[in-house]
Amino acid sequence: MRSDSKTPNSENLDVKLECASHHEAGHIVIAAVQGLKLRAEGLIVDALGEGLACYFKEPEENDLSRERVAVASFAGFKAEKRLRQEHSYARLHELGITLSPDWVHARKSISKLSPKYPLGDREMIRIRLESVSERLVEENWVTIQALAAAVLARDLMPLQPPKSLTQWSDETMARYLAGEELVGILRECGITAVCGAAD
């Protein structure tokens, strides 16, 4: 999930929507690539450029699952950073990224890694998993762009709060790609994804 406090105030709406769609698509694609299940709510971008990627973010009780959730959590800003560099948009504020719900969630997953997890200290692990996330975003950039374009092509519809969350946007309208639609688009891009209940 993005927050306007982390985006430059002077950006026009088109740029905010483009950044939000790529940010949320980054989460979805990298979650799917790693085998994390998508939620039925899918990918949502509201009328003012706030977004939400709905996938199962609560890791199972093993280090591989915790690692995958952290990598998917980092992927939103990694995708947005890639887009901003490509189009020479303003850079994101580092402090805003560090304090964002995405980074908080990633650090929470990292903090639950077992003592047996390699690399030792949590800072080294964070740096390594951010690097993995950035590499996966680069490798799957065409798919991230495809999902971003697909959600932006949708008409605005009344905002419906996801079942898995409380209210996340003050807007009344948003664009949607449901979980099953995401599975279909990802399949066309060569990525097998699953949408459904957690095990």
N, C-alpha and C positions, 0 to 999 in steps of 0.2 A: 504494500500500500504506500502511495506517495503522500506528500503533504505540501501544500503551497508554501509553507515556511522554508522549504528546501529548494524552491525554484525562484529564479530571479523575478522580481515584481514587474519588470518592464516587458516581459514576454507577452506576445499577443496570444489570443485564444487558439489559433491554429497550431502554434508551436507547443502550447501546453497540452493540447489533445494528442499531438503526434508523440510527444515525450511520454505522456501517460500510457498511451496504447503500447508503445515499445517496452516501457518499464514492466507493465503487467504481462505482456506477451513473453518477456524474458523469464519471469517467474514460471509461467505455465509450461513453456517449452523445456526449460531445464529440469523442472519437476518431472515432466513426462519422460524425458531422455533417461533419467535416473530410475524410473519405475515407480515414482510416487503417484498415487491415485489422484485424479481430478474430482472435484465436487460438481454436482449437478448445476450449481449456479454459474459456473464457468468464469468468463472474463467480462468485466464490467468497467465502462468508462463513463463518468457522468458528464453533464453538459458543460462543466467548467474545467474539466481536465483532472479530476481526481479519479483514481482507479482502484480496482480490486481484482486480485487473482485468487480464485477459489480452488485450492487443492488441500490435501491432508497434510497439515503442518505439524501435527503432533507425532513425533517419532516413536517408533516401536522401541522396546527396551533392549536395543543393541547399538553398538557404535556405528555400524554401517548406515543404519537408518538415521541416526542423529547427524552424521556427516552429510548425508544427502539432503536433509531438511535445511541445514546451514547453507549448503551450496546453492540450493534453490532460493533461499532467502536473500542471499547476496546478489542473485542474478538480475533482479529488477533494476537496481542502480547500475550494474555492469552494462546492461543493455541500453539504459538511458544514456550512460556516459559514452558508449559507442556511437549512438545516434547524434549526440551533441557534438562530438568531435568531427563526425562525418559532414555535418552541416554547418559547422562553425557557430553553433549556438553557445550561449553563455554557459560557463562551467557551473556545476553544482557546488554548493557550499559544503566543505568537508565536515564541519561540525554538525550541520543539518543531517548529513548522511549518517554519521556516527550515532546520533541521537534518535534516528528514525525507528519506527516500529520494526522495519525489516532487520536492521542491525541488532536491535535489542533481541529479537526473536532468534537470530543466528547465534548470538553470544549465549543465549539461554541453552540452545541445543549443544553448543560446544562445551558449556559448563557441566553438562551431564555425561560427557564422554568418560569412559572408565579409566582407571589408572593404568590399564594395560594398553591404552591407545598410544601409538608411536608418536614421536616428536616432542613429548614432554610438555613444555609450558604452553599455556592457552594462547598466548600472543603469537607464538610460532605456528600453532595450529590454525589460528584465524587467518594469518597471512597466507598459509598454504591453501586453505579452503577458498579464500577469495581468489587466489590465482587459478585454482581449478574452475571456479565459477566463470571467471573471465575467459578462460580457454574454451569452455563449453559454449558460452555466448558467441564467441568468434566462430566456432565450428558450426553453429546452428543459426547463424545470423539470417540467412535467407528465410528460414522457417519463422523466426521471430518477426521479420518484416511482413511475411505473409499473414500471420495472425493479427498483427497491428493494423494492416490494411483492411483485413476482413471486418474487424470490429468497427473501424472508423467508417466503413461503407454502410453500416447499419443505420436505420432511422432511429431517432430518439423515441424512447418509450417511457411510460411512468416508472419511476424508480421503485423497486420492490426490495426491501431489506432481505439479504440472504438469511436463510434459516440458521446458518452456522454462526451468525454474528449479530451484534446489536447494530444500531444505526452507524453508518460510516460516512455518510454524505448528507449535507444539508440541501442538496439539489432535489428537484422533483422529477427530473428526466435523466435518462442514461441510455447508452448503447450497450447491447448484450451479445455475447456469444455463449450459448449454453454449453455445458460440459460435453454432451454427446456430439454437438457440432464441432467442438474443439477436437474430439477424438477423430472425427472424419477428416478434418483439415490436416491434422498431424499425420494420419495414415497416408494421405496423398503426398506428404513430404517425406515419407519413409520412416516415420516414428510411430511405434506402437504405444498407444496410451489407453488407460482404463479409467472409466468414470463410474463411481459407485461408492458404496459404503466401505468404511475401513474394516479390515479384518479383525 
